[in-house]
Amino acid sequence: MSQERWFQQALRTLSGDDFVVCDVAAQPGLGNQAAATYATAVRRGGAIEGRATGVLGIFFDWAPQAAAIVEGVGLSQDEKAHTRVMILDAKHRVLASSDGVGLLTEQFSLGMGDQGRGHYVEGDRLIAFARTPGYETYKGLGWYGCIEHKLAAQAQAQAQAQAHAA
């Protein structure tokens, strides 16, 4: 593990109060499972300051956490059929998706300019997004919650439902 980026970054922390957090990534040492990694240096004698003698890394199994988020958005069954809920990293790489497509490989085209939150229509899609605020004193990694809703598909489904009802 000593060659992994998270390990090297943890060794460079300045004190035992510091830690590093890495974007979700496939971890070779965990069978290439997606994990969120937090790490810090371990120091001689458990001291807060001093020479690092090793690294403590904590891996959070990303798949169940991500699924709970993207599948837990309060959409009706009709809305779910035409909507993709995603978590994107700061570079808009898909970290989680309600349709399971593009995980850790797709770069979602988020036309947002400098906005931290907003929505827009692009073709037949309504895109809504918001940058995550972090947690308490932790500023976060600049991730986004993003919803892509297919307007034409929903309108077509509604028209078909009305035709069958008539």
C-alpha positions as CSV (number, residue, x, y, z in Angstrom):
1,M,0.0,0.0,0.0
2,S,3.0,2.3,0.5
3,Q,2.9,3.4,-3.2
4,E,-0.8,4.4,-3.1
5,R,-1.6,8.1,-3.3
6,W,-3.6,8.1,-0.1
7,F,-0.7,6.5,1.8
8,Q,1.8,9.0,0.5
9,Q,-0.5,11.9,1.3
10,A,-1.1,10.6,4.8
11,L,2.7,10.4,5.5
12,R,2.9,14.1,4.7
13,T,0.3,15.2,7.3
14,L,1.8,17.6,9.7
15,S,0.2,16.3,12.9
16,G,-2.0,13.6,14.4
17,D,-4.9,16.0,14.1
18,D,-4.6,16.0,10.3
19,F,-6.0,13.5,7.9
20,V,-6.4,13.1,4.1
21,V,-9.6,12.1,2.3
22,C,-9.5,10.8,-1.3
23,D,-12.3,10.7,-3.9
24,V,-14.0,7.4,-4.3
25,A,-11.8,5.0,-6.2
26,A,-11.5,1.3,-7.0
27,Q,-9.1,-0.1,-4.4
28,P,-6.8,-2.9,-5.8
29,G,-6.1,-4.2,-2.3
30,L,-9.9,-4.6,-1.7
31,G,-10.6,-6.6,-4.9
32,N,-11.1,-3.3,-6.9
33,Q,-14.2,-2.5,-4.8
34,A,-15.1,1.2,-4.8
35,A,-14.1,2.8,-1.5
36,A,-13.9,6.2,0.1
37,T,-10.5,6.4,1.8
38,Y,-9.5,8.4,4.9
39,A,-6.0,8.2,6.2
40,T,-3.5,9.7,8.7
41,A,0.1,9.2,9.7
42,V,0.8,7.1,12.8
43,R,3.5,8.8,14.9
44,R,6.1,7.3,17.3
45,G,4.7,6.7,20.7
46,G,1.2,7.8,19.6
47,A,2.3,11.4,19.8
48,I,0.4,14.1,18.0
49,E,3.6,15.5,16.5
50,G,6.8,13.9,15.5
51,R,8.1,11.5,12.9
52,A,5.6,9.3,11.1
53,T,6.2,5.6,11.5
54,G,3.3,4.4,9.4
55,V,-0.2,5.1,8.1
56,L,-3.6,4.2,9.3
57,G,-6.1,4.0,6.4
58,I,-9.9,3.5,6.7
59,F,-11.9,2.4,3.7
60,F,-15.6,2.9,3.5
61,D,-17.5,0.5,1.3
62,W,-18.9,3.0,-1.1
63,A,-21.5,0.9,-3.0
64,P,-24.2,0.5,-0.2
65,Q,-23.7,4.1,0.9
66,A,-24.1,5.4,-2.6
67,A,-27.1,3.2,-3.4
68,A,-28.9,4.5,-0.3
69,I,-28.4,8.1,-1.4
70,V,-29.3,7.8,-5.2
71,E,-32.1,5.3,-4.7
72,G,-33.5,7.1,-1.7
73,V,-34.5,10.3,-3.5
74,G,-38.3,10.8,-3.1
75,L,-39.5,10.2,-6.7
76,S,-42.7,8.6,-7.9
77,Q,-42.4,5.4,-9.9
78,D,-43.2,7.4,-13.1
79,E,-40.5,10.0,-12.2
80,K,-38.0,7.2,-11.5
81,A,-38.6,5.8,-15.0
82,H,-37.4,9.0,-16.6
83,T,-34.9,10.3,-14.1
84,R,-31.3,9.6,-13.3
85,V,-30.0,10.6,-9.8
86,M,-26.2,11.0,-9.5
87,I,-23.4,11.9,-7.2
88,L,-20.5,13.6,-9.1
89,D,-17.0,14.4,-7.9
90,A,-15.5,17.9,-8.3
91,K,-14.5,17.0,-11.9
92,H,-18.0,15.7,-12.6
93,R,-17.0,12.0,-12.7
94,V,-20.0,9.8,-11.8
95,L,-19.5,8.3,-8.3
96,A,-23.0,6.9,-8.0
97,S,-26.0,6.7,-10.3
98,S,-29.5,5.4,-9.8
99,D,-29.3,3.5,-13.1
100,G,-25.9,2.0,-12.3
101,V,-24.3,3.4,-15.4
102,G,-20.9,5.0,-15.7
103,L,-19.7,4.4,-12.2
104,L,-16.2,5.8,-11.7
105,T,-15.8,5.9,-15.5
106,E,-18.3,8.5,-16.9
107,Q,-17.5,12.2,-17.0
108,F,-21.0,13.8,-16.9
109,S,-21.3,17.1,-18.9
110,L,-22.6,19.5,-16.3
111,G,-23.1,22.9,-17.9
112,M,-23.1,25.0,-14.8
113,G,-20.6,27.8,-15.1
114,D,-19.5,28.9,-11.7
115,Q,-22.8,28.2,-10.0
116,G,-22.9,26.1,-6.9
117,R,-26.5,25.1,-7.5
118,G,-29.1,25.5,-10.2
119,H,-30.9,23.9,-13.0
120,Y,-31.2,24.3,-16.8
121,V,-32.9,22.6,-19.8
122,E,-30.6,21.0,-22.4
123,G,-32.5,19.5,-25.3
124,D,-35.1,17.2,-23.8
125,R,-33.4,17.0,-20.4
126,L,-33.9,19.0,-17.3
127,I,-30.6,19.0,-15.2
128,A,-30.6,20.1,-11.6
129,F,-27.5,20.2,-9.4
130,A,-26.1,21.4,-6.1
131,R,-22.5,21.3,-4.7
132,T,-22.3,19.6,-1.4
133,P,-21.5,21.8,1.6
134,G,-19.2,19.4,3.5
135,Y,-19.9,18.6,7.1
136,E,-19.3,20.8,10.2
137,T,-15.6,22.0,9.8
138,Y,-14.8,19.7,6.9
139,K,-15.2,21.6,3.6
140,G,-15.8,18.4,1.6
141,L,-14.4,17.4,-1.8
142,G,-16.6,19.6,-4.0
143,W,-19.0,16.8,-4.9
144,Y,-22.4,17.5,-6.6
145,G,-25.8,16.0,-6.2
146,C,-27.3,15.9,-9.8
147,I,-30.6,15.0,-11.2
148,E,-31.1,14.4,-14.9
149,H,-34.8,14.2,-16.0
150,K,-35.9,13.3,-19.5
151,L,-38.7,15.6,-20.3
152,A,-39.7,14.1,-23.7
153,A,-39.9,10.6,-22.3
154,Q,-42.1,11.6,-19.5
155,A,-44.4,13.6,-21.8
156,Q,-44.7,10.7,-24.1
157,A,-45.5,8.3,-21.3
158,Q,-48.2,10.7,-20.0
159,A,-49.7,11.1,-23.4
160,Q,-49.9,7.3,-23.8
161,A,-51.5,6.9,-20.3
162,Q,-54.1,9.5,-21.3
163,A,-54.8,7.8,-24.6
164,H,-55.4,4.5,-22.8
165,A,-57.6,6.1,-20.3
166,A,-59.8,7.7,-23.0
